[in-house]
Structures are given as C-alpha cells and as structure tokens.
Amino acid sequence: MNVTPPLSGLKVVELHAIGPVPYAGQTLRSLGADVLRISPPADPGLGVHVAPEYDLLNAGKRTRSLDLKQPEGLAALQRELDDADVLLEGFRPGVLERLGLAPARLLETHPRLVIGRLSGWGSAGELAERAGHDINYLAISGVLHAIGTREAPVVPLNVVADFGGGAMHLLLGVLARLLQRSVTRRGGVAETSILAGTVGLTPMFYGLIAGGAWNLQRADNLLDGAMPFYRVYRCADERFVAVGALEPKFYAQLLEVTGLAGEIDAADQYRPASWPAATERFAARFAERTRDEWAGAALACDACLTPVLDFLEAAHHPHNLANGLFRDQPYPQPGDPIAFS
C-alpha cells in the first residue's frame, strides 16, 4: 500500500551549509517535502570533492545558485520564500540579519514561514562568533572528555554533535513549529545550536553524577568501558565483538555462551573489584575464536553479543537487509529509517 509521505506538499528552502543543516533538509525531503537548496556561485566546500551522485545529504533536492550578497540574489530568495513553508539556515549568529533577512522582518512578509536556525556555539558567549566543528562542540559540552580510554579521549565520528545534537534538535524544533502552525496559522522561529543540542543529550549523566553513580574518570563508569560486560573485545581474526550484557539474566547467558560460567561468578557482576580479572578472562576467551564464530554462537541466546561491522558489512548484514535499512542502488546507502502505514 502506497502511503502519502507526511510532509508532501511542503516546500523547504535550505540555505547553503555543511553537515547538520543539509542532513536536516534531507530528512525533511525523505518525509515528503520539496527541498530547494540555495548555494553560492562559488561553493568553498571542505576541501574534499564529492561528485553529485555521491552527495547523499543533498540527493533529491532541487538546487539554485544565488549570490545573497547581491540585491538581485536576495530578491530572488524572497520570491522563493513566497510559497515556502520552512527556511533552514546554519550561519553564525547575525549573518542572516546582516543580509537583511532578520527573522522578524521575514515573518512580517511571510507570516506562515517556519524558520529553523542552527549555529555552532549559540548566539551568546565568548565563542558565539568563533568557528568550530563537531569535535570542538563535543569538547565544550563535556561529552568528548567522557569518551575513550583512561589515557585520553578518542575522536568519534561526527554523528554525535553534528547530527545527533544539532540536526535532530533542529528538526524537532521545525516540526514542532509546523505542528503549532496547523493550529495558529502562523509560523515562527525554532533556534538551537550544535552545542545546545549536544548538551541536551546528556541529562542522564548529570543525574548519575549528582547521585554519586558516575565519576569523571574515563573508563571507570557504567557504559564507558569499565565493566567487562559492556565493552569491545578483539577476536582471533583481529576483528571485534561488542558486549552489552547489563542485566544479570543476560550476563548469565554471556557467561554460558563464552564457556566462562564456571570461571566467573555471575554474582560478582556489579562488584567493581572483580572487573579487571573478569575483563582479562573475557579478552582471552574471545581471542580464541573469530568474530563471526562468536556472533553465530550468540544468535541462539540473549547474551547481548554482536559483531562490530564496518560500513559496508553493515549494509549487507542479513538482519539489516531483513528490515530494509539499506538500499543497494546504485551503491550501498541507508534507506529511510521511518516507515509510515
């Protein structure tokens, strides 16, 4: 059964940006919106050239080149906004205003317009006007310090701050404004920053800190690699498995599938003094078999043991294929994560 996408009939104008704003626009497009991307005459990019057929953040969007520093470019943008529902922008604070596109002015002439604004650092403070990228926002949010080994933080992919923190909160704000507009018939502004969105992902940890259940030492806490039953292990083929057996009933099954039930006392699961020795036993055991052998053995139970896959392996994993998570034409790429019926 074909279902009309929920945002069919909506027009989104996306001003040129990198990372989270194009991702937000692409997500709205996947929900049925018509997305028009406004690009400058000369796109500086990131120094890495990607041919259009591989630019998945902009696939399916219409593109128009406009110089917003020129009166004719601004006039053309205003005309595009006449029938637009959403404007997305990711400039530093004040840039939109200096272009003569201040939200208050836009809403006077386009009262139904929803304006989604995403900056890096936010509109106030000593960093507001500074450049930054995912790793910088992670650093100031407190998240980067918590990821890694005892020796040092690690550099995670930019899915955490850019996409999880920035793009998802931008989308949440825009969709909330659209929902409100269906009642009030008026648009408005939804503004956030990558930093604010990243901090917004962390309330659980602040509760744990306040309750004495989390300390600031990396790899010494729940969920950060300290526990032998929530970490990554190297296998005989130099590939890895991930273990996440937090609940005692799952930990018992992990001990069974690894053959360690007679060597590690399940009752010691949450006794930190036992963790170093248990970690050594698990590491030695996982090193005896290949990643896929362990993954196959774990399929018959709830040991929370899974293979660590690379991107292309993930695109062809049977479970992911069964759920339609990827499409393979013209090359492997993520499918739409939400199904409507």
Sequence and secondary structure as in RCSB ss.txt:
>XXXX:A:sequence
MNVTPPLSGLKVVELHAIGPVPYAGQTLRSLGADVLRISPPADPGLGVHVAPEYDLLNAGKRTRSLDLKQPEGLA
ALQRELDDADVLLEGFRPGVLERLGLAPARLLETHPRLVIGRLSGWGSAGELAERAGHDINYLAISGVLHAIGTR
EAPVVPLNVVADFGGGAMHLLLGVLARLLQRSVTRRGGVAETSILAGTVGLTPMFYGLIAGGAWNLQRADNLLDG
AMPFYRVYRCADERFVAVGALEPKFYAQLLEVTGLAGEIDAADQYRPASWPAATERFAARFAERTRDEWAGAALA
CDACLTPVLDFLEAAHHPHNLANGLFRDQPYPQPGDPIAFS
>XXXX:A:secstr
     TTTT EEEEES STHHHHHHHHHHHTT EEEEEE SS  TTS    GGG TTSTT EEEE  TTSHHHHH
HHHHHHTT SEEEE   TTHHHHTT  HHHHHHH TT EEEEEESS SSSTTTTS   HHHHHHHHTHHHHSB S
S B    TIIIIIIIIIHHHHHHHHHHHHHHHHHS  EEEEEEHHHHHHTT HHHHHHHHTTS  SSTTSSTTTT
 STTEEEEE TTS EEEEE  SHHHHHHHHHHHT TTTS GGGTT GGGHHHHHHHHHHHHTTS HHHHHHHHTT
S   EEE   HHHHHH HHHHHTT EE SSS EE  S    
